[in-house]
Amino acid sequence: MARKVFSRSETAPADGNGAAPQSALAADIIIENAPDPVFVADLEGKILQANEAVSELLGFRQDEVVEQSLSRFISEEETREFTAALREVVERGVTRDAVLNPRSASGEVIPTSLNASALRDSEGNVIGAIGILRDMRELDKARAYAERLIEDAPDPVFVSDLEGKILQANEAVSQLLGFRQDEVVEQSVARFISPEETREFTAALREVVERGVTRNAVLNPRSASGEIIPTSLNASALRDSEGNVIGAIGVLRDMRELDKARAYAESLIENAPDPVFVSDLEGKILQTNEAVSQLLGFRQDEVVEQSLSRFISPEETREFTAALREVVEHGVTRNARLNPRSASGEVIPTTLNASALRDSEGNVIGAIGILRDMRAYEEVVRDLEQSRTELQEKILDLEKFEEVVVGRELKMIALEKELEGLQQEVAKLRADRAAG
């Protein structure tokens, strides 16, 4: 609303025909048709004008409001606050978000916020204020609902301003830290975390302002007993009625159980008898156990943070990337062939079984791979192949021997038949001679 507005009854001189100036009429029209409750008051707080929205808010007719002191509708304390707001209007031309709780015709106390700007005469002197009231009942209900959601949340939830001062904390925060709520509220987050983490928290607040949210920031607050509690922080923007970020709503997640689970998983990996490694989805090795070092001949620090492509061929790197895709899609891949080169240059045949590595939200972020050294297996296979070759050669020799033996038997049978025929002929000749 324009500041150089005139109260028709006080300051706007009539023209020669007794008509009010055009600017005053325009101001009256704007005030009367404003959707919000708007009133005009002098510097003593007497209401000079009020629109229909004021009547709808308070339940009084306009003639029951106009020419009355605002102190008729608000408490003595708020009257003093309104007088201070008027002083601010005189000094600065405006006041914002002053709290007023006028009593309606029915006796209901209505929470409102007041924004007021200066009412000036034709010479620019402040002679009063144009006040706009905002009914805060729905906002207060929404705020109370939000506070109840925070209070009843199972996770530790707190609200802070942009300087890191804690404005609200639920019971779960007290259970996590061991402090009463009144020992937490109005304190700086810096009281509970280290200077380094305070800087990180400040950076997280900047991210909230810029993007509306920050995720998985690490905080390690100290509890009342002195215990350092590992937590992760997810925070979203706390906005005022105009959409400006005025703070953050932070949700803490107690990471102690997760850290125990992670430590247990790392212990399982470290103590596994088979070579086990963890990689991200780009194939960078994040963790290996001692069995990997024994297999490849590299120290763990020579393997971790390296790409798997350092140890396998380009073709196998493509196959491993395909295996990672299968892990993402199916959660597992089995019997992929890898032939890493050891520190001595030996190419070691292995098979890879891999399962999905997931974050706390269930998203696949990498793979846990188990290698199986196939050298002994392939040696057995080679021995079996050699034994099969030798057996085949022996079978051929036996077949040849059999052919020789069978041939000899056939010849003996033929000779026996021939001998038998000769014997028969000799016998016949003898018989013939005896008869002659």
C-alpha positions in Angstrom: 0.0 0.0 0.0 1.3 3.5 -0.8 2.6 5.4 2.2 1.4 8.9 1.2 -2.2 8.2 2.1 -4.5 10.8 3.7 -7.2 10.3 6.3 -10.1 12.0 4.7 -11.5 13.2 8.0 -8.2 14.6 9.4 -5.8 15.7 6.8 -7.2 15.8 3.3 -8.5 19.3 2.5 -11.7 19.6 0.4 -11.7 21.3 -2.9 -13.8 24.3 -3.7 -16.9 22.1 -4.1 -16.3 20.4 -0.8 -15.2 17.2 -2.5 -12.3 15.1 -1.2 -9.2 14.9 -3.3 -8.9 12.0 -5.8 -5.9 10.4 -3.8 -8.0 10.2 -0.6 -10.9 8.5 -2.4 -8.5 6.0 -4.0 -7.0 5.2 -0.6 -10.5 4.7 0.9 -11.4 2.4 -1.9 -8.2 0.4 -1.5 -8.7 0.1 2.3 -12.3 -0.8 2.0 -11.8 -3.6 -0.6 -8.6 -5.1 0.9 -9.1 -8.8 1.6 -7.2 -8.5 4.9 -8.4 -6.6 7.9 -7.0 -3.0 7.5 -7.4 -0.1 9.8 -6.1 3.5 10.1 -5.0 4.8 13.5 -3.6 8.1 14.7 -0.4 8.3 16.8 -2.5 7.9 20.0 -3.9 4.6 18.8 -7.4 6.0 18.0 -9.0 4.1 15.1 -9.9 6.5 12.3 -11.0 4.0 9.7 -11.6 0.2 9.5 -12.7 -2.0 6.6 -15.3 -4.7 6.5 -12.7 -7.4 7.0 -12.0 -5.9 10.5 -15.7 -6.3 11.3 -15.7 -9.9 10.1 -12.6 -10.7 12.2 -13.8 -9.1 15.4 -17.6 -9.3 15.0 -18.1 -5.6 15.7 -19.8 -3.2 13.2 -17.6 -0.6 11.7 -19.3 2.2 13.7 -18.4 0.2 16.8 -14.8 0.3 15.9 -14.1 3.6 14.3 -13.3 6.5 16.8 -12.5 3.9 19.4 -9.0 3.5 20.9 -7.3 0.2 20.0 -6.8 -0.3 23.7 -10.5 -1.1 23.9 -9.8 -4.4 22.0 -6.4 -5.4 23.3 -4.7 -5.9 26.8 -2.8 -3.2 28.6 0.5 -5.0 27.9 -0.3 -5.2 24.2 -1.4 -1.6 24.2 2.1 -0.7 25.3 3.5 -3.0 22.6 1.3 -1.3 20.0 2.5 2.1 21.2 6.1 0.9 20.7 5.1 -0.3 17.3 3.7 3.2 16.5 7.1 4.7 17.6 8.8 2.3 15.2 6.5 3.4 12.4 7.4 7.1 13.1 11.1 6.3 13.2 11.4 3.8 10.4 8.2 4.2 8.4 7.2 0.6 9.1 6.8 -2.2 11.7 6.4 -5.9 11.0 5.0 -8.9 12.7 4.0 -7.2 15.9 1.8 -9.5 18.0 -1.8 -8.4 18.8 -4.5 -10.5 20.4 -7.7 -8.5 20.1 -10.8 -9.7 21.9 -13.8 -10.2 19.5 -17.5 -9.3 20.2 -18.0 -12.8 21.4 -15.1 -12.5 23.9 -12.8 -14.8 21.8 -9.1 -13.7 21.9 -7.9 -13.8 18.3 -4.2 -14.2 17.7 -3.0 -11.8 14.9 0.2 -10.3 13.6 0.3 -6.6 12.7 2.2 -5.1 9.8 1.9 -1.3 9.8 3.2 1.5 7.6 3.3 5.2 8.1 0.3 7.4 7.3 1.7 10.8 6.2 0.2 14.2 5.6 0.7 16.3 2.5 4.1 17.5 3.9 5.3 14.0 4.5 5.0 14.1 8.3 3.9 10.8 10.0 0.5 11.4 11.5 -0.6 7.8 12.0 -0.4 4.3 10.8 -2.1 2.0 8.3 -2.3 -1.4 9.9 -2.9 -4.8 8.3 -3.9 -7.6 10.6 -3.3 -11.2 9.8 -5.5 -13.8 11.5 -3.0 -16.3 13.0 -5.5 -18.9 14.2 -5.1 -21.2 11.2 -1.3 -20.6 11.3 -1.3 -21.3 15.0 -3.2 -24.5 14.4 -0.7 -25.5 11.7 2.2 -24.6 14.0 0.7 -26.6 16.9 0.1 -29.5 14.6 3.7 -29.3 13.4 5.0 -29.0 16.9 2.9 -32.1 17.9 4.4 -34.0 14.9 7.9 -33.1 16.0 7.2 -33.9 19.6 5.6 -37.3 18.8 8.3 -38.2 16.2 10.1 -41.5 17.1 13.4 -40.1 15.9 15.3 -37.3 17.6 14.0 -34.0 15.9 15.1 -30.5 16.6 14.4 -27.0 15.1 17.2 -24.5 14.9 17.6 -21.0 13.6 20.2 -20.1 11.0 22.8 -19.4 13.7 22.4 -22.9 15.0 20.4 -22.0 18.2 18.0 -24.8 19.1 14.4 -23.5 19.2 12.7 -26.8 19.8 13.7 -30.4 20.6 11.5 -33.4 21.1 11.7 -36.1 23.9 13.6 -38.4 21.6 16.5 -35.8 21.6 16.5 -36.0 25.4 16.5 -39.8 25.4 19.4 -39.7 22.9 21.6 -37.1 24.7 20.4 -37.5 28.3 19.6 -33.8 28.7 16.2 -32.5 29.6 14.5 -30.5 26.9 15.0 -27.2 28.9 18.7 -28.0 28.9 18.7 -28.2 25.1 16.3 -25.5 23.9 17.8 -22.0 23.5 21.3 -23.6 23.5 23.6 -23.5 20.5 24.2 -26.7 18.7 27.9 -25.9 19.2 27.5 -26.7 22.9 27.0 -30.4 22.0 29.4 -30.9 19.1 33.1 -30.2 18.4 34.3 -26.9 16.7 35.0 -28.8 13.5 31.5 -30.3 13.4 30.1 -26.9 14.2 31.6 -25.7 11.0 30.2 -28.7 9.2 26.8 -28.0 10.7 27.0 -24.4 9.6 27.8 -25.6 6.1 24.8 -27.9 6.3 22.6 -24.9 7.2 24.0 -23.1 4.1 23.0 -26.1 2.0 19.5 -26.0 3.6 19.2 -22.3 2.6 20.4 -22.9 -0.9 18.7 -26.2 -1.7 16.0 -26.6 1.0 17.6 -29.8 2.3 20.8 -31.5 3.4 21.3 -35.2 3.9 23.6 -37.5 5.8 25.7 -34.9 7.5 27.8 -36.5 10.2 27.4 -35.2 13.8 28.9 -36.7 16.9 27.2 -34.9 19.9 28.4 -35.5 23.4 25.7 -36.8 25.8 25.2 -35.8 29.4 27.3 -38.8 30.5 30.1 -37.7 28.2 29.6 -40.4 25.6 30.2 -39.4 22.0 27.2 -40.6 20.0 27.7 -41.0 16.2 24.6 -39.7 14.3 23.7 -38.7 10.8 21.7 -35.5 10.2 19.0 -35.0 7.6 17.6 -31.4 7.6 15.0 -29.5 5.7 14.2 -25.8 5.5 12.0 -24.1 8.1 10.3 -21.3 6.3 8.3 -18.2 7.4 4.9 -17.2 6.0 6.6 -15.6 3.0 8.6 -18.6 2.1 11.9 -17.4 3.4 14.2 -19.9 5.0 14.5 -18.9 8.7 16.0 -22.1 10.1 16.1 -25.9 9.8 14.2 -28.9 11.0 16.8 -31.6 11.7 16.3 -35.3 12.2 19.1 -37.2 13.8 19.7 -40.9 13.3 21.6 -42.8 16.0 24.3 -44.6 14.2 25.6 -46.7 17.1 23.7 -49.9 16.1 24.5 -49.3 12.4 28.2 -48.7 13.3 28.1 -52.0 15.3 26.6 -53.8 12.3 29.2 -52.2 10.0 32.0 -53.2 12.4 30.6 -56.7 12.5 30.4 -56.8 8.7 34.0 -55.5 8.4 35.1 -58.2 10.8 33.4 -60.9 8.8 35.1 -59.6 5.6 38.5 -59.3 7.3 38.3 -62.8 8.8 36.8 -64.6 5.8 39.0 -67.4 4.5 38.3 -66.5 0.9 39.5 -63.3 -0.8 36.8 -60.7 -0.3 36.6 -57.1 -1.5 34.1 -54.3 -1.5 33.8 -52.0 -4.5 31.6 -49.0 -5.5 29.5 -49.1 -8.7 32.5 -47.6 -10.7 34.7 -50.6 -9.7 36.8 -48.7 -7.2 38.0 -51.0 -4.4 36.8 -49.7 -1.0 37.9 -52.6 1.2 39.8 -55.9 1.0 40.8 -58.6 3.4 44.1 -60.2 4.0 43.2 -63.1 1.8 43.2 -60.8 -1.2 46.7 -59.7 -0.4 47.8 -63.3 -0.1 46.2 -64.1 -3.4 47.6 -61.2 -5.4 50.8 -60.4 -3.4 49.9 -56.7 -2.9 49.6 -55.0 0.4 46.0 -53.9 1.3 47.0 -50.2 1.0 48.2 -51.0 -2.6 44.8 -52.3 -3.4 42.3 -50.1 -1.6 41.2 -47.0 -3.5 42.4 -48.5 -6.7 40.2 -49.4 -9.7 39.8 -53.1 -10.3 40.8 -52.3 -13.9 44.4 -52.0 -12.6 44.5 -55.7 -11.9 42.5 -57.2 -14.8 42.4 -56.8 -18.6 40.3 -54.2 -20.5 38.0 -57.1 -21.7 37.5 -58.4 -18.2 36.9 -54.8 -16.9 34.0 -54.7 -19.3 32.8 -58.1 -18.0 33.1 -56.9 -14.4 31.1 -53.7 -15.3 28.4 -56.0 -16.7 28.6 -58.1 -13.5 28.0 -54.9 -11.5 25.0 -54.1 -13.6 23.6 -57.5 -12.8 24.2 -56.9 -9.1 22.2 -53.7 -9.3 19.4 -55.3 -11.2 19.2 -58.7 -9.5 21.2 -58.2 -6.3 23.7 -60.9 -7.1 26.0 -62.2 -9.8 27.6 -65.7 -9.9 30.7 -67.3 -11.4 31.9 -64.4 -13.4 35.5 -65.1 -14.6 38.3 -62.8 -13.6 42.0 -63.3 -14.2 43.8 -60.7 -12.1 47.5 -60.2 -12.5 49.5 -60.6 -9.2 52.4 -58.5 -8.0 54.8 -61.1 -9.5 53.0 -60.8 -12.9 51.3 -64.2 -12.6 47.8 -64.3 -14.1 45.6 -66.0 -11.6 42.4 -67.6 -12.7 39.4 -66.9 -10.4 35.7 -66.9 -10.3 33.7 -64.0 -8.8 30.5 -64.2 -6.8 29.2 -60.8 -5.9 26.2 -59.5 -3.9 24.7 -56.0 -3.6 26.1 -53.5 -1.1 23.2 -51.3 0.0 22.9 -48.0 1.9 20.5 -47.4 4.8 17.7 -46.7 2.4 18.2 -50.0 0.5 19.8 -48.5 -2.6 22.6 -50.5 -4.2 25.8 -48.5 -3.8 28.3 -51.1 -4.6 29.2 -54.8 -4.5 30.7 -57.3 -2.0 32.8 -59.7 -4.1 34.2 -63.1 -3.2 37.0 -64.5 -5.4 37.7 -68.2 -5.7 41.3 -69.2 -6.7 40.8 -71.6 -9.5 44.5 -72.6 -9.9 44.1 -75.9 -8.0 40.8 -76.6 -9.7 42.3 -76.0 -13.1 45.3 -78.1 -12.2 43.0 -80.9 -11.3 41.2 -80.3 -14.6 44.5 -80.4 -16.4 45.4 -83.7 -14.6 42.1 -85.1 -15.5 42.6 -84.1 -19.1 46.0 -85.6 -19.1 44.7 -88.8 -17.5 42.0 -89.0 -20.1 44.5 -88.6 -22.9 46.7 -91.3 -21.4 43.7 -93.6 -21.0 42.6 -93.0 -24.6 46.1 -93.9 -25.7 46.0 -97.1 -23.6 42.6 -97.9 -25.1 44.0 -97.5 -28.6 47.0 -99.7 -27.6 44.5 -102.3 -26.2 42.5 -102.1 -29.4 45.6 -102.7 -31.5 46.7 -105.5 -29.2 43.2 -107.0 -29.5 43.3 -106.8 -33.2 46.7 -108.6 -33.1 45.4 -111.3 -30.7 42.2 -111.8 -32.6 44.1 -112.0 -35.9 46.4 -114.7 -34.4 43.4 -116.6 -33.1 41.8 -116.5 -36.5 45.0 -117.7 -38.1 45.2 -120.5 -35.6 41.6 -121.5 -36.3 42.4 -121.4 -40.0 45.6 -123.5 -39.5 43.7 -126.0 -37.3 41.0 -126.3 -40.0 43.7 -126.7 -42.6 45.5 -129.3 -40.5 42.3 -131.1 -39.9 41.7 -131.2 -43.7 45.2 -132.5 -44.3 44.7 -135.2 -41.6 41.5 -136.2 -43.2 43.3 -136.5 -46.6 46.1 -138.5 -45.1 43.6 -140.9 -43.5 41.9 -141.3 -46.8 45.1 -142.0 -48.6 46.0 -144.7 -46.0 42.6 -146.2 -46.3 42.9 -146.3 -50.1 46.3 -148.0 -49.9 45.1 -150.6 -47.4 42.2 -151.5 -49.7 44.5 -151.8 -52.7 
